[in-house]
Amino acid sequence: MISRLPPTLTSFIAPSTYLPPTVAFTHLHALHTLDCSGTSAVRDGVGGLPPSLRILCIDKCTLSLRADFSHLRVLQRLSCRSGTLSDDAMASLPPSLEELDARQDSSGHYYGSSLAHLTRLRVLRFAHTDLGSTARGSLPMTLTELELSHSNAGVYLNHHRSLRTLKMADSCSLFDFALAYLPPSLVSLDVSGCHDLTRAAVLPNLPALQVLDVSHTCLGNAALASMPPGLVTLHMERCGNVTPAARMDHLVALRQLYAVGTGVPQTALAACRARGGFAPWSSARTTHDGTVTALAALPDGQLVCGCKDGSIHLWDPERGRGATVVQQVQGVVKALAVLRDGCRVAIGVSSMENGGIIVWDSRTAMEPGVTIYRGSVGGVVALHDGTLAVLCSGDKAVRVLHAGTGGIVATLAKGNARLLAGMHGGKLAIGLCGGSVQLWDMERRAAITSLATQPHVVAQLADDWVATSGGPNMVDVFDATTGECVYRRKEANDGYRRDLAALAALPDGRLAGGTYDGTILLWDTRPGGTRSSSLPAQELCTGRWEHQNDEVAALLPLPDGRLVSSSNTDGMYRVYCTLQVWHVGDAPAH
């Protein structure tokens, strides 16, 4: 088939297809772009590639150690990620090359050949690679972007006055003194995860620096004081040596401040927000024993937390009080719903023997609640007319109950319901065992729309759109009026499995998601905003630093636009939960 392609073809994109080592493209004299990633096309070398190529992508390809690129005299971009680019192959790269991506997935790779012949190279990306002294000393002066993540960091770059972006995340042997050799031309610097940096380290004069990531390092107050006043974005998550005494008032241009797990002054966070910036971290945080399974907010600002062990905690983040146990039920608390009076809370308990609906009054917090329904419960929603919609696990039915007496008003979807969520305008979402979601008009007690999805979690946005997540790393958004899927997004292109454990719609129409690896994502789904097939996700925090790979089990939007998250941690001797309030503000594009 390749031999029958017309010689006028300019671009051929065929990753992960069957291309044998004998394939030849030499008859395609006009071909300037070729992507044969994940194939065997270059296993025996690159002699079958046409000299007209300008862009070549051979990611995840086994490349012959004797591969010779010298005949590709006009090649400008080469991507060989997760491949094997030998020293001989590196030496044969043409001087026309402007961008080289040779990042690897694991350690053990070594390059020792000189790069001096690549006189036009602007972008160079290495990862999990050790550079020999010859390679380190011959980095072209034309570089504007350099990545050496997970690599040896013994590189002195102070003479590279064209360098704008430098990424050395998780690099070893990056000591304090090496910072003095950073070029003053840098605009973006990433040294996150460089554990050899100490609290005494300071930055040199970097007048052009705008983006800095020092997360997960030992840097402290001295480094903060040395940061340039023109800094716009600062990531310093999990920097334990930064204390509330740190000086940050000179960072007058700061617009994005990510400080999860750092003792950054609250005044600095407030100042960033006052300038219209984005600083999601907050001091409102508490930790207690137990796995949180449900959250609810009372009108007075207190939060109700239901746990797997049947305990009900009350937390007042505004007054800085820790969470205290106010109720104990027999079973797992599956759902919480605040009734119309704003004081009583319906507690949905899952248990074959002791399950049911318990109505608890927060005004008499320590007094036991009243059981109005008996039977294992999988979910509960407070409806606008004062009744309760209850997902009954025993017969998989949704029953509408009188909130005072527990009397059954109606029964919906009997024998087929597995998920329950409240919608706007008196609607109810019922996930069916057959693999769909029905939207019900509760005034008419009738199903009005069916969504073709098998969700684990459901949330309704500010308008008539409904967001669901069921497949791995998947977010679907449906038009509630037509049932049409208008948007689908699969996350985790960076290799992390970010299956969503929770979804929450913010009051302004944005969508928040909590993952099983402890990441909180934020999507701009507002009308007239950026919602489209290329909708980006903004990370409020990453599990590697904030929740340490723990599940973000629940998300709760507050009326003032803030967001509450709960993460569960399996300790050595106990299970505990961390509750955190986030200032999501106007998050910048990811």
N, C-alpha and C positions, 0 to 999 in steps of 0.2 A: 504493500500500500504506500509506503514512504517513497518508493521509487516512482510511483505514478503521480506524486504531487507536482503541481505546475512549477516551473522554475521561477515564476514571478512571485511566488509566496514570500511574504516578508516576516510573518510571525507564526510560530508553531508552538502551541502550549499543550503538552500532553503528559502531565505528571502522573505517576503511579499507574501507568499503562504498560502493556507488554511491548517492550522495545529490546530486542536481543543485542548482544555485543557486536554482532555483524552489521548492524544498521548503519547506513551512510546517508549523510545529508549534503554531500559535496556538490550534487547537481543543482541544489537550490541556491543559485548565485545571488539572489536578492535577499536571502534570509538574514535579518538583523536581530531577531529575538527568538531564543529557543529555551524552553523549559521542559527538561526531561527528568525532573526530580523523581527519585524513587524507582528508577528503571535500571536496566543493565547496559544502557546505550554507551557508556564510557568505561565499561569494565576493562576493556583491552586497550584503552587510550582514547585520545581525542582527535585522532587523524581523520576520522570520518565527519568532522564538523567543517562547515564551509568557512573560508577566510573572511566572509562578509559580516560575520557575527559581531554585534556590538553589546548585546546583553545575553548572558548565558547563566542559567540556573540549573545546577546539578546537585541540589540538596539530597541527602540520604542516598547518595550513589557510591558504590564501590569504585574507586578510581585507581587505575594502574599506577604503580609507583614510578613507572617510566613515562608517565604522561607528559607530552610536550605541547605547550600552548603557543610556541613561538610563531606558528603560521597564522595565528589569529591577530593580525597586526593592527586591527582597528577595534579590538575588544575594549569596552569601557567599563562594564559591570560584570562581576563574576560572583556568584553565590554558591558556596560549597559547604553549606551547613551540614553538620553530622556526617561529613564525608572525610576522606583521607587525602590531604594535599601534602605530598612529600616535599622534602627540601629541593629535589631536582625539579619537580613540577613548579614549585614556587619560583625557582631561578629562571624558569622558561617563560614566565608570564610576560606579556608584551609591555613596553613602556607606555602604551596608550591607556593602560588601565587606570580608571579613576575611582572605582569603588570595589572593595574586596571584603566579602563576608565569609569568614572561615571559622565561625563559632561551632564548638563541639558540645555534645550532651554530657560528656563525662571527662574526668581528668586522665592524664597519661599521654597527652599529645605534646610534641616538641617540635619547634621550628628553629633552625640554626642558621639558615642561609641569609644572605644579605638582601635587603629590600631597596638598596640605593638606586637600582636601575628603574624603579617605578617612579619616575620623575613627575608624573601627573596625578599621583594617588592623593585623593582628598578624603576618602572614607575608608577606615580599616577597622574591622571588627574581629577580635579574637575572644574566646571564652574557653575555660578549662584547658588552657594551653600555657606551656612554659616557653618563653622566648630565650634563645641563646644570646650571648653577649654580642655576637655579630649582628643578629636581627635587632636587638634593642638599640644598638649604636647606629643603625642605618635607617631608622625610621625617617621617611621623606619629610622635608620641611614644608611640603605643600599640604600636609594633613590639616583638615578642618574639623574632623570628627575621628576619635579614637576610642575603642572599647577594649579593655583588657580584664573583663570580669572573670573571677575564679582563676586568676593567673598569677604568676610571680610579678611583683610590682616594682622591681628594681629598675625603673625607667626615669631618666631625668629629662624633662621636657621644657625647661625654662627658655631654651633657644627656639622653640617651635612657636613663633609669634603669629602664625596663622590659625593655630588650634583654637576652636570655639567650644567644642563639646568633648568632654573626657568622662568615660564611665569605667570605674575600677571597682565595682561592687564585689564584695566577698573575696577580694584579692589578699593574698598573704604577703608578708614582709613589707607592708606599707607602714613605715615607722614615722614618728613625728617629724624627724628632720627632712623626710622626703617631700613634705608639703611645701617647703621653702623653694623647691625646684619646679613648682607649677607655673605655667606661663601666665602673664598678666592679661592675655587676650581672652581667657576663658569666659564663656557666657553661661555654660552649664557644667556642673561637676557632680559626680555620683561616687561617693566613697562608702556607701552603706555596707554594713557587714564586715568592715575592715577592723578586725579585733586587735590588731597591733597598735592602733592609735590609742593614746592615753588621754587622761583628763587635762594634762598640761599642754596638749597640742594646740597650736594656733595657726591660722591661715595667713599667708603672705598678702601683700597688697594685690587684690584682684578687683580693680575698679569696674570691670565690665560684667562681673558675675551677677546673674539674675536668678538662676535656678541652682539650688544646692540640696543634696540628699546626704545626710550623715546618720541616717537611722541605724539602730542596732550597733552602735559603736560606744566606746568609752569616753568620747569627747564630752567636755564639760563647759563650765561658765567661761573659761578663757577663750575657747573657740567661738562661743557666741559673741563675746566682746570684740573679736577680730573680724567678724563678718562685715562685708562692705555695706554702706547705707543704701545702695541701689538694689539690694536683693529683693526680688519679687516673690519667689516661691521657696519655702524652706520645709524640708522633710527632716524631722529629728525624732522619729518614733522610737520609743524604748531606749532613750539615752539616759540612763540612770544617774549619771553624774551631773546632769543639769538640775539646778536647784531653784527654788523661788527667788533666791538672791541674784539670779543672773541678770545682767544688764542687756536690755533689748530696745531701749528707747531710741537708739540711733538708727534702727531699721525702719525708717520712715516711709519706705516704698513697699513694705511687705503687704502682699495681697492674698497670699495663700500660706497658711501655717498649719502643718500637720504635726501634732505633738503628743500622740497617743503614748501613755505610759511614761511621760517625762514630767519632771518637776518644773515646768515652765511657769513663769508668773502669770496669774490670771489677768493681771492688768495688760500684759502683752496680747493675750487672746482677745480681750475686750477692745483694745486699741485697733487691732487688725479688723475686727468686725465693724468698728465705728468708721473706718475708712471705706467700708463697703466690701471688705475682703472676706475670705472664706477660712474660718478657723473652727472645725467641727469638734475638737476636743473640749471637754468640760470637766470641772472638778466634781460635778454631781455624779457620784458613783458609790455603790455599796456591794458588799459580798456577804453571802450567807449560805448555810448548809442547805442542800436539797437541789433537785433538778427542777427548774421552772418550766412549766408547760403552757401557761396562759398568763396574759397581762390585761389589766383594765385600768382606766384613769377615772378618778372621781372629780367632780367639779371644783373641789377645794384644792386641787393640785396633788393630792396623795395618790399613790399607785398601789393597786392590789395585785399581788403575785400569787398564782396557784402553782403548787408543786406536785411532783410525781409521788411524793410520800404522803400526800393528803393535807399538807400544811398550807395555811393561807397567811401570807406575809403582807404587812402594810408598811409602805415606805414613803417618807416625805422628803423628796430631794431638795425642795426649796429651803427647808429649815436645817438641812444637813444632818438629819436623823437617819440612823441605820434602819434596816428592815427588821420588824418585830413580828413574831408569830401571834396572830389574833384568833385563829380558828384551827381546828384539827378534825379532818373528816376521814372516814374509812374508805380508801380507794385512791385512784389517780384523778387529780383535778384536770379535766380535759378542756374546759372552757369557762370563761367568766363573761357576764353581761350585766352592765349597769342599767337598772330600770329607770323609768321616766322621772321619778322623784329625785334622782341623782344621789341617793343615799343607800338604797338597797341594791344588793348585787346577787344575781342568780349564779350559783356555783354548779357546774355540770360535773358529776362524779362518775368515773368509769370503774365499775366493779360488779362482778357477777352476783355477789351477795349483798353488797351495801351501796350499790350505785343509785343515782337519782339526781333530783334537782333540789338544792338547798338554798333558800332565800335568806341572806345574811344582811343585817342592818349595820352600816358603818358607824352610826351614831351611838350604838351600844356595842362597840366592836368586840368586847370580850364575851358577850352573851352568845350562846349557841344559836345557830340559824334554824329556820323552820323548814322541814322537808315537805315539799308539795307534790313530789312525784318519786316513785320508786321504780328502779330499773336502770341497767347500765346505760350511760349517756356518752355519746361521742362528740356532741357539740351543742351549743345553745346560742341563740340570737334574740336580742330584745327587739321586738317589732314596734313600729311607730304608734300603733294603737294600744300599746301597753301590754300586749300578750307576749308569750315566749314561744319561739320555734325551737323544738328540741329534737336532735337526732338520736333516736332510740336504737342502741346497738343490737338489742336482742332480736327484733324482727325487722331491722333495717328500714324503719319507717320514720317520717318526720311528723311529729305531733305538735299542734298549736295548743298551748296551755294558757289558762287564766293565771296571771302572775300571783294572785292572792290565794286562790283556792286550789289551784292545780287542776281544775276541771278541763277536760279535753274539748277544745272548740272545733278542731278539724284534724284529719289525718291525710298526709300527702305521701305519694311515692312509696307506698307500703311494700316492703320486701325487696327494695332495689336501691335504697339510699346509702351512701357511704361518706359523704362530705357535706358540710353545711357552712354557708357564709352569708352575712348580711349585705344587702345592696342598698343603693340610694332609692328614694322615692317609693318606699314600701315594697321593694322587691326582695326576693330571696333566691340564692343560688344553691341548688341541690346537685351534688355530684352523684351520678348513678353508677352502679356496679357494671353496667354494660359498656361503659366507656364514653360518657358524655356528661355535660352539665346542663341542667334545665334552669332557666330563669323564670321565677313565678311572680305574678302580680298578686300580692297577698290581700288586696281589697276584693278581687274577684275570685281568689283561690283557684287560679288557673295558670297553667304553664304557657308562656308567651314566646319563648325563644329557646332553641337548643344549640349548644356549642359543641363542636366535634373535638373534644380534648379529654384526656384522662389525667386530671390535675391532682397534685398533692396539696397545693395551696392555691387560694383564690383571693383576689382583691379587686375592688372596683375603683377606677380612677374618677376624677372629679366630674367628667362628663359621662357619656353613655358607652364608655369603653371598659372592658373587663379583662384583667390580667390573670393568667394562670401559669402554673409551672408543674409539669408532670414528668417529662423526659429528663435525661441527664443534662444538666447545665442549660436547660431550655426555658425560655420565657415566650409565651404566646399572648397576644393582645387581640381581643375580639370586639367587634361592634355589637353592642348588646341589642340593638334594634333589628339587625339583619342576621346576626349569628355568623357573620363573615370574619375570618381571621385576617386582620389588617396588618399584622406585624409579627415576625418571628425572629428571635435572637438566640443564638447559641454561644454561650460564653466559654471561657477557659481555653482560649487559643494559645495561652502560654504554658500549657501542660498541666495546669492544676485542675482537679475535678471540683468545680464550683456548683455542685447540685444545690438547688435552693431549698432551704428548710422553712423559710418564712417569706411572706410578701406583705407589704403595707403600702397603702396609697396615702401620700401626704396631702394636707388640706389644699395646697396650691396645684395639685394635679400630677406631681412627680411620683415616681414609683421607687420604693426601696426594697431591696432583697437581702436576706441573710442566708449564708451558705453553711454547709456542713464543715468547711475548713476554717470557719471563723472570720470570713470576709463580709463586709457590708458594702453593697453596691447601690448606686443611685442613678436612676435614668430620668432624663428630662422628657416626660411624655405629655407636656402641656400643649394645647392647641396653639399653633403659630410658633412653637419652639423647634426643637431638633428631632422630634419623633419621626422616624423614617426607617427604611430597611437598614440603614447604617447607624442606628442609634447607639451612641457610645455609653459606656458605663463608667461613672465616676466612683472611685474607691474612697470611702470614708476611713476605712482602716483595713489592714490586711491581717489574716489569721496568723501568719508567721510571726507577727510581732505582738498583736493585741490579744487575741484569744488563744494563741498557741495551739492552733489546729483543733480548737473546740467548736462545737456546733453553736451557731447563733439560732437558738430555738424559737425565739419569739421577737417580733417587732411591734411597737405600738406608737403610732403618730399622736402627738399632742396637739390641742387646738391652736397653740401659738406657733406651730410649724416645726417644733423640735421633734426628735425621734428618740424613743427608748429602745434599747436592745438588751436581751438577756442571753448570756452564753453559759453553757454548762461544762464543767471540768470534772473529769474522773481523776481524783487524787489517789495517792497510794492507800490511804485509809478512809477516805470519805469522798462524797460527791458534793460540790459546791457550785454556786451560781454567782456570776458577776452581772450586775445591772448597771447600765451606763446611759446617760442622757447626752444626745448629740445635737449641736447647733448646725443644722444642715444649710441654712441660709441660701444664698444663690451660688450653688456649686459651679465651678468653672468646668469647661469641657475637658474630658479625659484626654 
